Amino acid sequence: MRPGARVRVCAGNGENMGRIHYWRRFFKGISVALRIMISYRIAGLMGFFMSGEEKSLYLKHLHRRNGVLIRETALGMKGLMIKVGQFLSSRIDFLPDEYIRELSQLQDNVPPHAYGEIRQQIITDLGTAPEELFSRFDAEPIAAASLGQVHRAVLQDGRVVAVKVQYPGIEKVIETDIKTLRILIMLQQGRYGKINLKVLHEEFARIVRAELDYEQEGRNAERFASHFRGDGRIIIPAVLWEYSGKRVLTLEFVDGVKITGCGPERTPGIDCREVVNLLAETYAKMIFLHGFFHGDPHPGNILIREGPKLVFVDFGMVQEIPEKTKRDLRRFANAIVERNTPRIISTMEQMGFITEGADYGALLEVAQALVDKYRYITPQELKALTVNDIAEEIERILSIIEYLQIPNNFILLGRSIGMLNGIAFHLHPEVNIIEIGKPYIREFLTGSRSEQMEQVWESLRERFLTLWRLPSQLEEFLMKVNRGELSFKLPKSEVDMITSQFKVMTNVMMLVILTVTAASSTLFFVFMGSETLTLAAASASVLLGLLSVYRLLKG
């Protein structure tokens, strides 16, 4: 047999072995999901023969056992499955505590890959072996994650750096796991009918694929550094592009203590309350001022130093808040303040919170009920509102309205805020991160001068249209009465009086419409900065208002 043919056979065998490996991953993921599903089916049947307390204890044991199964499977499979486990460990809103305790261990206990694989990946991506690029390269990693690991190294000029290396072949592993997750979602969608698991899957897959691009991660780090330039409390490591590529990222080496390690034993000179305040303030700036935030604030990615100072690492998972989303959020907040339920619903639809085929009548009823519920909330109650309170209310609303969903571009934001709240509660339970972020939220909701004018004009326009439609609606109402479609038992004298009053009210209403128009024009001209037109419009609105009062009293 010719040598060339032998090479082709070997290559084919290697490719076949790769396919077998990926199919094994696929079936392993499916088998674990089926085992968990069957265990709960059996538990449901056994529940008929147990008391309430026995059933509760058995379910707690089953939750823990299945949590261990998922954690061990994720550690064995690595890749996206570890990411899934880490994501689930932050979902305290719908996962039992037993799952959270087991899956939270995935934040730290991620096994590293062999140094030989890492060395070859550096050669493939940068074209040079690490021992030639650096004066020193530690074979033992200082951190290992689901997609890559970090090694400490020293440049030829003596600078200490952190080299992040992506695991070889991780792209194929990720794609296999994404397909596995898609099938798992198809199996579970019936159980979580009101949670759009498909949307979660699509957003999760997009985020993970973006994390594979280390060049983009470097650009993300530089963007964060530019946003916090001049703030000595926030430390972002510098990117060394000459030692970086698509799958290798070299950053300035930064150290510190994990943020969850804050306390008198490990950080005696650091006030944990100040750390929480700084963390909440920093994220409020990211979200409400910069519109670009770090989307993976788990404890391994945020370090602390004396000051206190925050050190951010790992910039693969980020998200930008588009201008359209910002405008929609401002319109939504403005609608809530004005208790304008139709605009609340229409804005939610524009943002993607309402599914197709929604019953808008039912949505309006629920929205009005919520507006009425919080109409008389006191400033003290508003000040005491926490992230958990808001999360519980959102969960309650989602549980009673089947037409609502969480859009893709809000999933990572919600997850990040939830993780931040968990860190804040761990460090100092009494700190309310919403209260800390209020100045930035207020500035965000105010928007630019042009947006303020647009909101004022939209609000006035809606009121004008309501007043404009009122006479025709009243006329239609009376026509229905005349046609006998609506009937009342009233004496003729009262009917004559109502008719007379309606004529007066119609005339007065037209004057009121003109008054509102003049007042709207006054505000518009104030924003435009025209003193002459402002004075003219204000004078007209006063005269028309007085005439309206006169006609009303005369009538």
N, C-alpha and C positions, 0 to 999 in steps of 0.2 A: 504494500500500500504506500502511496506517495506521501511524503511528509505534510504536504499542504492539506491532503484529505484528512490526515490525523488531527491536524489543528482544527479543522472545521468540525470534526466530531466532538472534540473536547469543548469547543465553544458552544456547540449545540447542547452538550450535556450540562454545561454551566448554566445556560439559559433555562433549560428544563428544571434544573435544581432550584433556580431562582423562582420559577413559576410555582413549583411545589411548595417552597417556603411561604410564598404569599398566599396560596390557597390554604395552607395550614393555619396561617394567621386568621384568614377569613372564617374558616370553620370553627376555630377556637373561640373567636368572639361570639359567633352565633350560638355555639353550644353553651357558653356561660350564660347568655341571656335566656336561653330556653330553660336551663337549670333553675334560674331564679324565678322565672314565670311559673314553672311547675311547682316549686316549693311553696309559693303563695296560694296556688290552687289547692294544694293538699292542705295547707293551713286553714283555708276557708272551709273545707269539708270537716276537718277536725274540730273546728270551732263550734260545730253543732253539739259536740259531746263534752264541751268545756264550760266552766263557769266564766264570768266576765274577767275575774282576776287571773285565772289560769290562762285564758286566751291572751290577755295583755302581756303576761310574762313570756309566753311562748313566742309572741310576735317580736318582743324585744330581743330574745335570743336569736330568732330568725333574721332580724335586721342586722344584728352584729355579724352573724355567720356569713350572710350575703355581702356585707361590707368588706369583710376580710377576703372573700372570694374575688371581689372586683379589684381590691387593692393588689393582691398577689398576682392576679392575671395581668393587670396593668404593668406591674414591675417586670413581669416576665416577658411581656410583649413589647414594652417600651413604646417609643414613637408617640402617635396621637393618643393612644390609650391612657398614657400618663396625663396628657393634657385634659382628656375627658374626666379622669378622676379628680384632677385639681379643680376643674370647673365645677364638678358636682359637689366637691367639699365646701364650696362657698354658697351652695343653694340651700341655706337653712330654712328657706320659705316653704319648701315642699318635701324635703328629705328628712327622715327620722334622725334623731341625735346619734344613734348607733352607727349609722352610715357616715355621718360627719366626722365622728371621732376616728374611724378607721381610715377614711379617705384623706383626712387632713395630714396624715403621715407622709403622703406622697409629696408634700411641699418640700421635705428635706431628704428623705431616703430614696434618692434616685441613683441606681448603680452606674458607674462610669464605664466607658468602652476602653478596650486595650490600647496602650500607647502606640503600638505598631499601626493600628488603623488611623489614629489621629495624625501620626507623622506622614503617612501616605496621602492623607487628605490635604495637608499643608503643601506637600510637594505638587500635587495635582492642581491646586488652586493658585499657588503663588510661584510655582516653577523652581523652588529652592527648598532644600531640607531645612528644618528648624535649627539644627546645629550650625548651619552656615549663616542663616539670617540673624540669629541672636548669639550674644556671647554666652548666654545661659538660658536653658529651657527646661523647666521642671516637668519630668515625666508624669508625676502624680498631679491630677487636676485639683484645683482649689474649690471647684463647684461643678456639679453635673446636673443637667436638666434633661427634658424629654427629647429635645432636638439636637443638642450639642453639649459640649463641656468647655470649661475655662481653665487655662494653664497660666501660671505665672512665668514671666520671662524677663530677661534683661537685654536691652539693646547694646550695640557696640559702644555707644557714648555713655553708658551707665544708667540710662533711664529705665525704671521698672515699669513693665506693661502687663496687661491682662490680654491673653490671646484666646478668643472664643472660636472654637472649631466645630463645624457642623458634622454630624455623624455621616459616614459614607453610605450612600444608598437610601438615605432617609426619605427622599422624595417618593420613591416607589412604595415604601412602607406606609407613608402618609396617605397616598392615593388608595391603597388597599383598605386601610382602616376607615377612610371616608365612605367607601362603598359598603363596608360592614355596618357602619353606623346608619347608613341610609336604610338598610334592610331592618335593622333593630328598631328604627323609628316607625317603619311600616307595621311592625308587629305590636308596637306599644301605643300607636296613635289612638286606637280605640279606647284604651284605658285612660289616657289623658286627653280626651276629646276636646276640652276647652282650651288646652295649651297647644299652640301651633308648633309642634316639634319640628316640622319641616323648615320653618323659618329659623328656628334655633340652629338646626343642622347646617343650613346654607351659610348663615353668618359665621358659625364656628369654623366651617371649612375655609371660608374666605380669610379669616384672621390667621389661621394656622399656615395657609399657603403663603401669606404675606410675610410671616415670621421666617420663612426659609430664605428670604432675600437679605443677606447681611449687608449689602451695599446700601439698601434702603434703610436698614436699621442705623447705619452710621449717619445717614442724612437726618434721620429722626433725632438722634442724639445732638447733632449740631443745631437743629432747630430749637430743641429745648434749651440748649445753652444760650442761644441768642435771646430767647424770651426772658431768661432769668439773669442775663448779664447785668452786673452791678449789684445783685443781691447776694452778699457773701454768705447768707444762711443756706443757700441751695448750691450743691456741688454736682456738676455733670462732667464726667470724664471726657477728655479730648480724644478725638479720633485720629489715629495715625494711618493715613490712607496708603502710604508707601508700603505698609506691611499688611494690607487688607485686600480682600477680594470678594467674590460672590459667596463663598462658603467659609471664609476666614475673616474675622474682624478683630483688629488690634486696637485697644483703648489704653489710655493712661491708667495706671494702677491706682485705685482708690480703696481705702480700707475704712472700717468702722464696725460698730456693733449692730447686729440685726435689730430692727426697730422693736420687735417683741421682747428683746432682751433688756429693755429699759427697766431699771430698778436699782435699789440701793446696793445690791450685791455686785452687779456687773458695771453699772454706770452711776457711781455715787455722786458725781458732779453734775448730773443732768436731771432736770425737773421733768418728769414724764408728762405733767399737764401742759407744760410749754411745748413739748414735742408734739402732742396732739393738736394744740392750737396752730402750730406751724404747719403741720401736715394738712389740716383742714383749710387753712388759708392758702397754701400752695395749690391744692387741688381746685379750690374755688377760683383762683386766678387762671389755672389751666383751662377749666371748663367755661367760665363766664367771661373772662377777658380775652384769653388767647384763642379759645375755640379749638384747642389741640391738647389732648390729655394722654397721660401714661395709662394704658389700659390693663396693666397687670400688677397692681400694687400689693402683691403678696409679700410677706415679711422678708423673703430672701432677696427681694429687689429694692428694698429701702433700708439703708444703713443710717446710723446716727453717730454724731460726734458732739463733743462739748460745745456749748454755745447757747442753745443747741443748734446743730446744723443737720440738714438732711442730705444724704448721698444717694442719688438714683442710679441704678444700673439696669441693664437689659431693656432696650428700647424697640424690641421687635413688635410688641403688641401696643399699638397706638391707634387713636382715632381722631379725625378732624370733624368738627361740627360745621356743616355747610351753612352759608348765609341764609338760604331758604328755611332751614330748620330753625335758625335763630329767630327769623321773622315770625314763623308759625308759633313758636313758643311764646313770643311776646304777645301775639294776637290772642293766644289761648289764655294767658295770664290776665290780659285786659278784659277778656270776655268773662272770666271768673269774677273779677273785681266788680264788673257791671252787672253780674248775675244774668247774663244774656245766654240763656240755654241753647237757642238755635245756633248761635255763633260758636259756642263751646263744641257742639256736635260737628258742625261743618269744619272747624279747625282740626278736630281730632281725625276726621275723615281725610283731610288734606295731608296730615302727617302719617297716615297709614295705620291708625289704631282701630279702625272699623273695617270689618270684613265685608265681602260682597254679600248681597242679599239680606242686609241688616234690616231689622224692624225699627225704623226711625221714630215711630210713635212711642215704642217701648223705651228707646234710648232717651228721648226727650223727657219722659216721665221720670226715669232714674236720675237724669242730670238735674231736673228740677228738685227732686227729693234731696239730692246731695247739696244743692245750693241752699235749700231751706234749712238743711241740717246745720250748715256752717255759717248761716246768715248772722247769727248773734254770738259768734265765738269772741271771747274777750281777748284783749291784748296779752293778758297773762297766760291764757290757754294757748294762744298762738306762739308765744315765746317758748313754751314748754314742749312744743311739737318736736318729735324726734324722727330720725330716719325709720326706726322700727314702726312708729305710729303710721307713717305714710305708707310703708311697705305692707303693713297689715290691712290698711284701708284699700290699697290697690288690689291685694289678693282677694279681699272680700268682694270687691266690685267685679273682678274677673270671674269669681265663682258664681255670681248670680246673672251675669250678662254673657251669653254665648257669642255675641257678635264682636267682642273686643279681642285684640291681639297686641303683642308687643312687636313693633316694627324692627327690622334688622338694625337700623342705625341707632336704636335705643338699647339694644341688648347689652353691648359692651359697657355703655355708660351706666346702666343699672347694676351690672355686675361689679364695676369698679367702685361705685358708691357703697354697695353692700359690703365689699371687702374692706373699704376704708372705715366704715362704721364698726366692723368687727375688730379692727386694730385699735380704734379709738376706745371702744368699750373694754378691751383687754388692758390697755394702758391706764385709762382713767375713766371709769363708768359715768362720772358726773358731768363730763364735758359733752355739750350738745353741738355737734359739728354744723348743724343747720344755722344755729345762732351765730357761729363764727363766720360763716359764709354769707350772711345776710347783706352786708355792704356791697359785696360783689354781685349778688343776685339782684339787688335793687338797681345797681348800675347797668346790669345786663338787660333788665326788663325795661328800663327807661329808653335805651336805644339812642340813636342819633336824633338830631333836631328834625330831620326830614321824616323819620319814622314816627316821632311824636306827633307831628302835624298830620301824618297819614292816619294814625290811630284816632286822633281827635275828629278828623274829617269823616272817617268811616262811622264813628259812633254817632255823630250828628246826622249823617246821611240816613242811618237806620231809623233814628228817631223821626226825622222828617218824613220818611216813607211811611212810617207807622201812622203818623198824623194825617198824611195825605190820603191813605187808604181808609181812614176811619169813617168819613162821611159816606163813601160808597158802600162800606160794610153795614153801616146803620141803615142806609136806604134799602139794601138787599134784605136786611132783617125785617124791615117794615113791609116790603113787598111780599115776603113769605107770609107775614101775618095777614095781609089783605087777600092773598090767594087761599088762605085757609090752611096752609101747611103748618102754621103754628097758631094755636088758639089760646085766648085768655078770656076770662069772664070779668069784664070791666064795665062800669056804667059809661054811657055815652059822654057824659060831662068829663070824665077822666080821660077818655080817648081824645077828646078835643083839646084838653089841656096838654096831654103828651105831645100831640101833633104840633101845637103852638110852640111848646118848649123845644121840640126837635128843630123847628125852623130857626129859632133863635140860636140854638147850639150850632147849627150848620154854618150860620153866618159868622158866629164867634170863632168856630173852628178854622174857617178860612183865614180869619185875621191872625189866629194863633200860628197857623202854618207860615204866614208871611213874617210874623215876628221871629219864629225860630229860624227861618231862612236868613233874616237880617242878622240875628245873633250869631249864626254859623259863619256868615260872611265876616263878621267882626273878628272872630277868633282866627279865621283864615288870614285876614289882612294883618293881624298882629304878628303871626308867624312870618308873613311876607315882609314885614317891616315898613308898611306904607301907613304913615300917620294920617294923611288926608282921607284915604279910603276907610281906615279904621274909624275915624270920627264920624264920617258920613253914615256908615253902616250901624254904628252904635246909636246914633241919633234916630235913625229910622226904626231900629228895634224898640227903642223907648217909646216913640210916638205910637207905633203900632200896638205895643203892649198896653198903653194907656187907653187907646181906642177900643181894644178888646175888652178891657175891664168895664169901660163905659157902656158898650153894647150889651155886655152880660148883665150889668146892674139894671139897665133900662128894660131889658127883656124880662 
